[in-house]
Amino acid sequence: MNHDAPPTPTRPGWSQSLYDGAAGVALLHAIRAHTGEEDRDALRPWAAAMLKSPIQAVPEACGLYEGAPAVAYVLSFTHTNTATRALATLDTHLADVTRQRLKRAHARIDRGALPTLGEYDLISGLTGLGVYHLHRGHKTELRDTLAYLVRLTEPITIDAQLLPGWWTSDSPDLRPTPRWPGGHGNFGLAHGIAGPLALLATALRHGHTVPGQTQAITRICDWLDRWRNGTGSHTWWPDLITRAEHRHGELQRSGPRRPSWCYGTPGIARAQQLAGIALGDHDRQRQAEQALAGCLTDNQQLALLTDASLCHGWAGLIQTVSRAAADATDHELASLLPRLNDQLNAHLDHRGLPDGVGLMDGTAGIHLVRLTDPVNTAITAPWDCCLLLTG
């Protein structure tokens, strides 16, 4: 896929989408320029495409992967005087966006209502905004976001049933539907409670603390322990559970799902590894690493990967394992990376690159993962902060 010039936008907001639009490809070229893989000329058309339209700044539409936060995230890696000036303006606005969204979230908690995924998740919600503020060193906005996440973990009673405070009122596709009566509990790193866990743990690891933070981390971990299946290298977690499953205390489905960054055991295990490190809980850290290693040697799980993408596929799995291996207590995860890279290459040889050029479901993400292959030690820019993998 040619990245030299941006294609025609395919949908409204495409230019400022970190997920599948011009912003994600601009991030790739910014990192390539940083590592000396190419000069800045390759970045210019994609940066121009990203900035062609007025920057989307409505709070409800501002998530880490869309609009002003996505643009600001990319600019933070470009290291130019123009980007520095633009970031100063965007940071002021994003501080206000964060305050507005936090105010609404606290009001919702005060009413005793359930949240939507979009209130708190990594892709669209306050966890994603918290990631941006952590990345940029904005202590006040990060502190306020962490304080909200602590409140989010406090139990809530709905229809005489005690639920975790992050239990969502909507469906996995972010819309109310009769197919999910009573909402659902989401485990994933992209949209579920593993995202807040990873942010709370990463912030703690870097010395950013608020009252109740360690208790919130423990509360989430206890819930993940409750729904853990298997032991040791056979450990896995569901991607989500229904209200009925929560009520009866058992899953109505058996077996692990796709081992992906977004929803699968790899992302959930990485979040728990980060929690174990932050809390000094070596048992939890080792259990998370064993679970991750186990899914990497389970051919039945690996067979569920059907694409090469960063979000759902081989690239995301490799990036997750690479970051986890760097923090691991032993060399097992690192020893499995060459085989995973071979499997990604075999997949690409057989099926080719994805049609899209974007970060999460297209070629940009795959190229970035190859830049951060353990063999390539030149890259130092933590571009995958947006994935909550960098600890």
C-alpha positions as a Markdown table, in Angstrom:
| # | Residue | x | y | z |
|---|---|---|---|---|
| 1 | Met | 0.0 | 0.0 | 0.0 |
| 2 | Asn | 1.4 | 3.4 | -1.0 |
| 3 | His | 1.8 | 5.9 | 1.8 |
| 4 | Asp | 3.4 | 8.6 | -0.2 |
| 5 | Ala | 0.1 | 10.6 | -0.7 |
| 6 | Pro | -3.1 | 10.4 | 1.2 |
| 7 | Pro | -6.1 | 8.9 | -0.6 |
| 8 | Thr | -9.5 | 10.5 | -0.9 |
| 9 | Pro | -11.2 | 10.5 | 2.5 |
| 10 | Thr | -13.7 | 7.7 | 2.9 |
| 11 | Arg | -15.9 | 9.1 | 5.6 |
| 12 | Pro | -16.5 | 12.3 | 7.7 |
| 13 | Gly | -13.8 | 12.6 | 10.3 |
| 14 | Trp | -11.4 | 10.4 | 8.4 |
| 15 | Ser | -8.6 | 13.0 | 8.4 |
| 16 | Gln | -8.5 | 13.3 | 12.2 |
| 17 | Ser | -8.9 | 9.6 | 13.0 |
| 18 | Leu | -6.0 | 7.9 | 14.7 |
| 19 | Tyr | -7.8 | 4.6 | 14.3 |
| 20 | Asp | -8.2 | 4.3 | 10.5 |
| 21 | Gly | -7.5 | 7.7 | 9.0 |
| 22 | Ala | -4.9 | 10.2 | 8.1 |
| 23 | Ala | -3.8 | 10.9 | 11.7 |
| 24 | Gly | -2.7 | 7.3 | 12.2 |
| 25 | Val | -0.6 | 7.3 | 9.0 |
| 26 | Ala | 0.9 | 10.6 | 10.0 |
| 27 | Leu | 1.9 | 9.0 | 13.3 |
| 28 | Leu | 3.8 | 6.3 | 11.3 |
| 29 | His | 5.7 | 8.8 | 9.3 |
| 30 | Ala | 6.5 | 10.9 | 12.3 |
| 31 | Ile | 8.0 | 7.9 | 14.0 |
| 32 | Arg | 9.9 | 6.9 | 10.9 |
| 33 | Ala | 11.3 | 10.4 | 10.7 |
| 34 | His | 12.3 | 10.2 | 14.4 |
| 35 | Thr | 14.2 | 7.0 | 13.8 |
| 36 | Gly | 15.9 | 8.2 | 10.7 |
| 37 | Glu | 14.0 | 5.6 | 8.5 |
| 38 | Glu | 12.9 | 8.5 | 6.2 |
| 39 | Asp | 13.0 | 12.3 | 6.0 |
| 40 | Arg | 10.1 | 14.6 | 6.9 |
| 41 | Asp | 9.0 | 15.0 | 3.4 |
| 42 | Ala | 6.9 | 11.8 | 3.7 |
| 43 | Leu | 5.1 | 13.1 | 6.7 |
| 44 | Arg | 4.0 | 16.4 | 5.1 |
| 45 | Pro | 1.1 | 15.2 | 2.9 |
| 46 | Trp | -0.4 | 13.1 | 5.7 |
| 47 | Ala | 0.0 | 15.9 | 8.2 |
| 48 | Ala | -1.6 | 18.3 | 5.7 |
| 49 | Ala | -4.5 | 15.8 | 5.3 |
| 50 | Met | -4.9 | 15.5 | 9.0 |
| 51 | Leu | -5.1 | 19.3 | 9.4 |
| 52 | Lys | -7.1 | 20.0 | 6.3 |
| 53 | Ser | -10.5 | 20.3 | 8.0 |
| 54 | Pro | -11.3 | 22.3 | 11.1 |
| 55 | Ile | -10.2 | 20.2 | 14.1 |
| 56 | Gln | -13.1 | 18.5 | 15.8 |
| 57 | Ala | -13.3 | 19.9 | 19.3 |
| 58 | Val | -16.8 | 19.1 | 20.6 |
| 59 | Pro | -16.3 | 17.2 | 23.9 |
| 60 | Glu | -18.7 | 14.4 | 23.0 |
| 61 | Ala | -16.7 | 13.7 | 19.8 |
| 62 | Cys | -13.2 | 14.1 | 21.4 |
| 63 | Gly | -11.6 | 10.8 | 22.3 |
| 64 | Leu | -8.0 | 9.8 | 22.0 |
| 65 | Tyr | -8.6 | 8.2 | 18.6 |
| 66 | Glu | -10.7 | 11.0 | 17.1 |
| 67 | Gly | -10.6 | 14.7 | 16.7 |
| 68 | Ala | -8.5 | 17.1 | 18.7 |
| 69 | Pro | -6.9 | 14.5 | 21.0 |
| 70 | Ala | -5.8 | 12.4 | 18.1 |
| 71 | Val | -4.3 | 15.3 | 16.2 |
| 72 | Ala | -2.5 | 16.5 | 19.4 |
| 73 | Tyr | -1.2 | 13.0 | 20.0 |
| 74 | Val | 0.3 | 12.8 | 16.6 |
| 75 | Leu | 1.8 | 16.3 | 16.8 |
| 76 | Ser | 3.5 | 15.4 | 20.1 |
| 77 | Phe | 5.8 | 13.1 | 18.0 |
| 78 | Thr | 6.6 | 15.5 | 15.2 |
| 79 | His | 9.0 | 17.8 | 17.2 |
| 80 | Thr | 8.7 | 21.0 | 15.0 |
| 81 | Asn | 8.3 | 24.5 | 16.1 |
| 82 | Thr | 4.9 | 24.7 | 14.4 |
| 83 | Ala | 3.7 | 21.5 | 16.2 |
| 84 | Thr | 4.9 | 22.9 | 19.5 |
| 85 | Arg | 2.8 | 26.1 | 19.0 |
| 86 | Ala | -0.2 | 24.1 | 17.9 |
| 87 | Leu | 0.1 | 21.7 | 20.9 |
| 88 | Ala | 0.1 | 24.6 | 23.3 |
| 89 | Thr | -3.3 | 25.7 | 21.9 |
| 90 | Leu | -4.7 | 22.1 | 21.7 |
| 91 | Asp | -3.6 | 21.3 | 25.3 |
| 92 | Thr | -5.5 | 24.3 | 26.6 |
| 93 | His | -8.6 | 23.1 | 24.8 |
| 94 | Leu | -8.2 | 19.5 | 25.8 |
| 95 | Ala | -7.9 | 20.5 | 29.5 |
| 96 | Asp | -11.3 | 22.1 | 29.1 |
| 97 | Val | -12.7 | 19.1 | 27.3 |
| 98 | Thr | -11.5 | 16.8 | 30.0 |
| 99 | Arg | -13.0 | 19.0 | 32.7 |
| 100 | Gln | -16.4 | 19.0 | 30.9 |
| 101 | Arg | -16.4 | 15.2 | 30.4 |
| 102 | Leu | -15.4 | 14.6 | 34.0 |
| 103 | Lys | -18.1 | 16.9 | 35.3 |
| 104 | Arg | -20.7 | 14.9 | 33.4 |
| 105 | Ala | -19.3 | 11.6 | 34.5 |
| 106 | His | -19.3 | 12.5 | 38.2 |
| 107 | Ala | -22.9 | 13.8 | 37.8 |
| 108 | Arg | -23.8 | 10.4 | 36.4 |
| 109 | Ile | -22.2 | 8.6 | 39.3 |
| 110 | Asp | -24.0 | 10.9 | 41.7 |
| 111 | Arg | -27.3 | 9.9 | 40.1 |
| 112 | Gly | -26.6 | 6.2 | 40.6 |
| 113 | Ala | -26.8 | 5.5 | 36.9 |
| 114 | Leu | -24.7 | 3.1 | 34.8 |
| 115 | Pro | -22.0 | 4.4 | 32.5 |
| 116 | Thr | -21.7 | 3.9 | 28.8 |
| 117 | Leu | -18.5 | 2.4 | 27.4 |
| 118 | Gly | -17.8 | 5.7 | 25.7 |
| 119 | Glu | -17.7 | 7.5 | 29.1 |
| 120 | Tyr | -14.6 | 5.7 | 30.3 |
| 121 | Asp | -13.0 | 3.5 | 27.7 |
| 122 | Leu | -9.6 | 3.9 | 26.0 |
| 123 | Ile | -10.8 | 4.5 | 22.5 |
| 124 | Ser | -13.5 | 7.2 | 23.1 |
| 125 | Gly | -13.6 | 7.9 | 26.8 |
| 126 | Leu | -11.9 | 9.4 | 29.8 |
| 127 | Thr | -9.3 | 6.6 | 30.0 |
| 128 | Gly | -8.0 | 7.7 | 26.6 |
| 129 | Leu | -7.9 | 11.3 | 27.6 |
| 130 | Gly | -6.1 | 10.3 | 30.7 |
| 131 | Val | -3.5 | 8.5 | 28.6 |
| 132 | Tyr | -3.0 | 11.7 | 26.6 |
| 133 | His | -2.4 | 13.8 | 29.7 |
| 134 | Leu | 0.0 | 11.2 | 31.1 |
| 135 | His | 1.9 | 11.2 | 27.8 |
| 136 | Arg | 2.1 | 15.0 | 27.9 |
| 137 | Gly | 2.9 | 15.3 | 31.6 |
| 138 | His | -0.3 | 17.2 | 32.5 |
| 139 | Lys | -0.5 | 16.5 | 36.2 |
| 140 | Thr | -3.7 | 18.3 | 37.1 |
| 141 | Glu | -5.8 | 16.7 | 34.3 |
| 142 | Leu | -4.2 | 13.3 | 34.9 |
| 143 | Arg | -4.9 | 13.6 | 38.7 |
| 144 | Asp | -8.6 | 14.4 | 38.1 |
| 145 | Thr | -9.0 | 11.6 | 35.6 |
| 146 | Leu | -7.4 | 9.1 | 38.0 |
| 147 | Ala | -9.8 | 10.3 | 40.8 |
| 148 | Tyr | -12.7 | 9.7 | 38.5 |
| 149 | Leu | -11.5 | 6.2 | 37.6 |
| 150 | Val | -11.2 | 5.4 | 41.4 |
| 151 | Arg | -14.9 | 6.4 | 41.7 |
| 152 | Leu | -15.8 | 4.3 | 38.6 |
| 153 | Thr | -14.6 | 1.2 | 40.4 |
| 154 | Glu | -16.9 | 1.6 | 43.4 |
| 155 | Pro | -19.8 | -0.9 | 43.3 |
| 156 | Ile | -23.3 | 0.2 | 42.2 |
| 157 | Thr | -26.7 | -1.3 | 42.9 |
| 158 | Ile | -29.1 | -1.6 | 40.0 |
| 159 | Asp | -32.4 | -3.4 | 40.3 |
| 160 | Ala | -31.4 | -4.8 | 43.7 |
| 161 | Gln | -28.3 | -6.4 | 42.2 |
| 162 | Leu | -24.8 | -5.3 | 43.1 |
| 163 | Leu | -22.7 | -4.6 | 40.0 |
| 164 | Pro | -19.2 | -3.2 | 39.5 |
| 165 | Gly | -19.3 | 0.5 | 38.9 |
| 166 | Trp | -18.0 | 0.1 | 35.3 |
| 167 | Trp | -20.8 | -2.2 | 34.3 |
| 168 | Thr | -22.1 | -0.6 | 31.2 |
| 169 | Ser | -25.7 | 0.1 | 30.2 |
| 170 | Asp | -25.1 | -0.4 | 26.5 |
| 171 | Ser | -24.0 | -3.2 | 24.2 |
| 172 | Pro | -20.5 | -4.1 | 23.0 |
| 173 | Asp | -21.1 | -2.1 | 19.8 |
| 174 | Leu | -21.8 | 0.9 | 22.0 |
| 175 | Arg | -25.6 | 1.2 | 21.4 |
| 176 | Pro | -28.6 | 0.1 | 23.6 |
| 177 | Thr | -30.1 | -3.0 | 22.2 |
| 178 | Pro | -32.6 | -5.7 | 23.3 |
| 179 | Arg | -29.9 | -8.3 | 22.6 |
| 180 | Trp | -28.1 | -7.2 | 25.8 |
| 181 | Pro | -30.7 | -6.7 | 28.5 |
| 182 | Gly | -29.1 | -5.2 | 31.5 |
| 183 | Gly | -26.0 | -4.1 | 29.7 |
| 184 | His | -22.7 | -6.1 | 30.0 |
| 185 | Gly | -19.4 | -6.3 | 31.8 |
| 186 | Asn | -16.5 | -5.6 | 29.4 |
| 187 | Phe | -13.0 | -7.0 | 30.0 |
| 188 | Gly | -11.1 | -5.6 | 27.0 |
| 189 | Leu | -8.2 | -3.2 | 26.9 |
| 190 | Ala | -9.8 | -1.1 | 24.1 |
| 191 | His | -13.3 | -0.8 | 25.5 |
| 192 | Gly | -13.4 | -2.5 | 28.9 |
| 193 | Ile | -12.1 | -2.3 | 32.4 |
| 194 | Ala | -8.6 | -3.5 | 31.5 |
| 195 | Gly | -8.0 | 0.0 | 30.0 |
| 196 | Pro | -8.7 | 1.9 | 33.3 |
| 197 | Leu | -6.6 | -0.8 | 35.1 |
| 198 | Ala | -3.6 | -0.3 | 32.8 |
| 199 | Leu | -3.8 | 3.5 | 33.2 |
| 200 | Leu | -4.2 | 3.4 | 37.0 |
| 201 | Ala | -1.2 | 1.0 | 37.2 |
| 202 | Thr | 1.0 | 2.9 | 34.7 |
| 203 | Ala | 0.3 | 6.2 | 36.5 |
| 204 | Leu | 1.1 | 4.6 | 39.8 |
| 205 | Arg | 4.3 | 3.1 | 38.4 |
| 206 | His | 5.4 | 6.6 | 37.4 |
| 207 | Gly | 4.5 | 8.2 | 40.8 |
| 208 | His | 1.2 | 9.8 | 39.9 |
| 209 | Thr | -1.2 | 8.9 | 42.7 |
| 210 | Val | -4.6 | 9.9 | 44.1 |
| 211 | Pro | -6.4 | 8.7 | 47.2 |
| 212 | Gly | -7.9 | 5.2 | 46.7 |
| 213 | Gln | -5.8 | 4.4 | 43.6 |
| 214 | Thr | -4.3 | 1.2 | 44.9 |
| 215 | Gln | -7.7 | 0.0 | 46.3 |
| 216 | Ala | -9.2 | 0.7 | 42.8 |
| 217 | Ile | -6.5 | -1.4 | 41.1 |
| 218 | Thr | -7.1 | -4.2 | 43.6 |
| 219 | Arg | -10.8 | -4.0 | 43.1 |
| 220 | Ile | -10.5 | -4.4 | 39.4 |
| 221 | Cys | -7.9 | -7.2 | 39.8 |
| 222 | Asp | -10.3 | -9.1 | 42.2 |
| 223 | Trp | -13.0 | -8.9 | 39.6 |
| 224 | Leu | -10.7 | -10.3 | 36.9 |
| 225 | Asp | -9.7 | -13.1 | 39.4 |
| 226 | Arg | -13.4 | -13.9 | 39.9 |
| 227 | Trp | -13.8 | -14.5 | 36.1 |
| 228 | Arg | -10.5 | -16.1 | 35.4 |
| 229 | Asn | -10.7 | -19.5 | 33.8 |
| 230 | Gly | -8.0 | -22.1 | 34.1 |
| 231 | Thr | -4.6 | -21.9 | 35.8 |
| 232 | Gly | -1.0 | -21.2 | 34.8 |
| 233 | Ser | -0.5 | -21.3 | 31.1 |
| 234 | His | -4.1 | -22.4 | 30.5 |
| 235 | Thr | -5.5 | -19.2 | 32.0 |
| 236 | Trp | -7.9 | -17.1 | 30.0 |
| 237 | Trp | -10.6 | -14.4 | 30.5 |
| 238 | Pro | -13.9 | -13.8 | 28.7 |
| 239 | Asp | -14.1 | -10.8 | 26.5 |
| 240 | Leu | -17.4 | -9.7 | 28.1 |
| 241 | Ile | -20.2 | -11.1 | 30.3 |
| 242 | Thr | -24.0 | -10.7 | 30.3 |
| 243 | Arg | -26.1 | -9.6 | 33.2 |
| 244 | Ala | -27.4 | -13.2 | 33.5 |
| 245 | Glu | -23.9 | -14.6 | 33.7 |
| 246 | His | -23.0 | -12.1 | 36.4 |
| 247 | Arg | -26.2 | -13.0 | 38.3 |
| 248 | His | -25.5 | -16.7 | 38.2 |
| 249 | Gly | -21.7 | -16.4 | 38.6 |
| 250 | Glu | -20.8 | -18.6 | 35.7 |
| 251 | Leu | -20.1 | -18.2 | 32.0 |
| 252 | Gln | -22.6 | -19.6 | 29.5 |
| 253 | Arg | -19.8 | -19.9 | 26.9 |
| 254 | Ser | -16.6 | -22.0 | 27.1 |
| 255 | Gly | -13.1 | -21.5 | 25.8 |
| 256 | Pro | -10.9 | -18.4 | 25.1 |
| 257 | Arg | -11.7 | -16.0 | 22.4 |
| 258 | Arg | -9.3 | -14.5 | 19.8 |
| 259 | Pro | -5.9 | -13.7 | 21.4 |
| 260 | Ser | -5.9 | -10.0 | 20.4 |
| 261 | Trp | -4.8 | -6.7 | 21.9 |
| 262 | Cys | -8.3 | -5.2 | 21.9 |
| 263 | Tyr | -10.4 | -7.8 | 23.7 |
| 264 | Gly | -8.4 | -11.0 | 24.2 |
| 265 | Thr | -6.2 | -12.5 | 26.9 |
| 266 | Pro | -3.1 | -10.7 | 25.7 |
| 267 | Gly | -4.4 | -7.2 | 26.4 |
| 268 | Ile | -6.0 | -8.2 | 29.7 |
| 269 | Ala | -2.9 | -10.0 | 30.8 |
| 270 | Arg | -0.7 | -7.0 | 30.0 |
| 271 | Ala | -2.9 | -4.8 | 32.1 |
| 272 | Gln | -2.6 | -7.2 | 35.0 |
| 273 | Gln | 1.1 | -7.5 | 34.6 |
| 274 | Leu | 1.3 | -3.7 | 34.8 |
| 275 | Ala | -0.9 | -3.8 | 38.0 |
| 276 | Gly | 1.4 | -6.5 | 39.5 |
| 277 | Ile | 4.5 | -4.4 | 38.8 |
| 278 | Ala | 2.9 | -1.2 | 40.2 |
| 279 | Leu | 1.7 | -2.9 | 43.4 |
| 280 | Gly | 4.8 | -5.0 | 43.9 |
| 281 | Asp | 2.6 | -8.1 | 43.6 |
| 282 | His | 5.0 | -10.5 | 42.1 |
| 283 | Asp | 2.5 | -13.4 | 42.1 |
| 284 | Arg | 0.0 | -11.4 | 40.0 |
| 285 | Gln | 2.8 | -10.4 | 37.6 |
| 286 | Arg | 3.9 | -14.0 | 37.1 |
| 287 | Gln | 0.4 | -15.2 | 36.7 |
| 288 | Ala | -0.3 | -12.6 | 34.0 |
| 289 | Glu | 2.9 | -13.5 | 32.2 |
| 290 | Gln | 2.1 | -17.2 | 32.3 |
| 291 | Ala | -1.4 | -16.6 | 30.9 |
| 292 | Leu | 0.1 | -14.6 | 28.1 |
| 293 | Ala | 2.8 | -17.2 | 27.3 |
| 294 | Gly | 0.1 | -19.9 | 27.4 |
| 295 | Cys | -2.0 | -18.3 | 24.7 |
| 296 | Leu | 1.0 | -17.9 | 22.5 |
| 297 | Thr | 1.7 | -21.6 | 22.5 |
| 298 | Asp | -1.9 | -22.6 | 22.0 |
| 299 | Asn | -2.4 | -23.2 | 18.3 |
| 300 | Gln | -6.2 | -23.3 | 18.7 |
| 301 | Gln | -6.2 | -19.8 | 20.0 |
| 302 | Leu | -3.7 | -18.5 | 17.5 |
| 303 | Ala | -5.8 | -20.0 | 14.7 |
| 304 | Leu | -8.6 | -17.5 | 15.7 |
| 305 | Leu | -6.4 | -14.6 | 14.4 |
| 306 | Thr | -7.7 | -14.0 | 10.9 |
| 307 | Asp | -5.9 | -10.7 | 10.1 |
| 308 | Ala | -2.6 | -8.9 | 10.5 |
| 309 | Ser | -3.9 | -5.7 | 12.1 |
| 310 | Leu | -2.8 | -3.9 | 15.2 |
| 311 | Cys | -6.3 | -3.9 | 16.8 |
| 312 | His | -7.5 | -7.5 | 16.2 |
| 313 | Gly | -4.6 | -9.4 | 14.7 |
| 314 | Trp | -1.0 | -10.5 | 14.6 |
| 315 | Ala | 0.6 | -7.1 | 14.8 |
| 316 | Gly | -1.3 | -6.2 | 18.0 |
| 317 | Leu | -0.4 | -9.5 | 19.6 |
| 318 | Ile | 3.3 | -9.0 | 18.8 |
| 319 | Gln | 3.4 | -5.4 | 20.1 |
| 320 | Thr | 1.6 | -6.6 | 23.3 |
| 321 | Val | 4.1 | -9.4 | 23.8 |
| 322 | Ser | 7.1 | -7.2 | 23.0 |
| 323 | Arg | 6.2 | -4.7 | 25.7 |
| 324 | Ala | 5.3 | -7.4 | 28.2 |
| 325 | Ala | 8.5 | -9.3 | 27.5 |
| 326 | Ala | 10.5 | -6.1 | 28.4 |
| 327 | Asp | 9.0 | -6.1 | 31.9 |
| 328 | Ala | 8.8 | -9.9 | 32.4 |
| 329 | Thr | 10.4 | -11.8 | 35.3 |
| 330 | Asp | 12.0 | -14.3 | 32.9 |
| 331 | His | 12.8 | -14.7 | 29.2 |
| 332 | Glu | 10.0 | -16.9 | 28.1 |
| 333 | Leu | 7.9 | -14.2 | 26.4 |
| 334 | Ala | 11.0 | -12.8 | 24.6 |
| 335 | Ser | 11.8 | -16.3 | 23.4 |
| 336 | Leu | 8.4 | -16.6 | 21.8 |
| 337 | Leu | 8.6 | -13.4 | 19.8 |
| 338 | Pro | 10.7 | -14.7 | 16.8 |
| 339 | Arg | 8.0 | -17.4 | 16.2 |
| 340 | Leu | 5.3 | -14.8 | 16.3 |
| 341 | Asn | 7.1 | -12.6 | 13.8 |
| 342 | Asp | 7.5 | -15.6 | 11.5 |
| 343 | Gln | 3.7 | -16.3 | 11.8 |
| 344 | Leu | 3.0 | -12.6 | 10.9 |
| 345 | Asn | 5.2 | -12.8 | 7.9 |
| 346 | Ala | 3.6 | -16.1 | 6.8 |
| 347 | His | 0.2 | -14.5 | 7.1 |
| 348 | Leu | 1.3 | -11.6 | 5.0 |
| 349 | Asp | 2.9 | -13.8 | 2.4 |
| 350 | His | -0.3 | -15.8 | 2.1 |
| 351 | Arg | -2.9 | -13.0 | 2.4 |
| 352 | Gly | -1.0 | -9.8 | 1.7 |
| 353 | Leu | -1.4 | -6.5 | 3.5 |
| 354 | Pro | -4.8 | -5.2 | 4.6 |
| 355 | Asp | -6.6 | -2.9 | 2.1 |
| 356 | Gly | -6.7 | 0.0 | 4.6 |
| 357 | Val | -3.8 | 2.3 | 5.4 |
| 358 | Gly | -4.8 | 3.2 | 9.0 |
| 359 | Leu | -3.1 | 2.6 | 12.3 |
| 360 | Met | -5.4 | 0.1 | 13.9 |
| 361 | Asp | -6.9 | -1.9 | 11.1 |
| 362 | Gly | -4.5 | -1.1 | 8.2 |
| 363 | Thr | -0.9 | -1.1 | 7.1 |
| 364 | Ala | 0.4 | 1.8 | 9.3 |
| 365 | Gly | 0.1 | -0.2 | 12.5 |
| 366 | Ile | 1.8 | -3.2 | 10.9 |
| 367 | His | 4.7 | -1.1 | 9.8 |
| 368 | Leu | 5.0 | 0.5 | 13.3 |
| 369 | Val | 5.2 | -2.9 | 15.0 |
| 370 | Arg | 8.0 | -3.9 | 12.6 |
| 371 | Leu | 9.8 | -0.7 | 13.6 |
| 372 | Thr | 9.6 | -1.8 | 17.3 |
| 373 | Asp | 10.6 | -5.4 | 16.6 |
| 374 | Pro | 13.1 | -6.3 | 19.4 |
| 375 | Val | 15.8 | -6.6 | 16.8 |
| 376 | Asn | 15.4 | -3.0 | 15.9 |
| 377 | Thr | 16.6 | -1.2 | 19.0 |
| 378 | Ala | 16.8 | 2.3 | 17.3 |
| 379 | Ile | 13.2 | 3.2 | 18.1 |
| 380 | Thr | 12.7 | 5.1 | 21.4 |
| 381 | Ala | 9.5 | 7.1 | 20.8 |
| 382 | Pro | 6.7 | 5.5 | 22.8 |
| 383 | Trp | 4.2 | 5.7 | 20.0 |
| 384 | Asp | 2.1 | 2.8 | 21.6 |
| 385 | Cys | 1.1 | 4.9 | 24.6 |
| 386 | Cys | -2.2 | 5.1 | 22.8 |
| 387 | Leu | -2.5 | 1.3 | 23.2 |
| 388 | Leu | -1.7 | 1.4 | 26.9 |
| 389 | Leu | 1.1 | -1.0 | 26.4 |
| 390 | Thr | 4.1 | 1.2 | 27.3 |
| 391 | Gly | 4.6 | 0.9 | 31.0 |
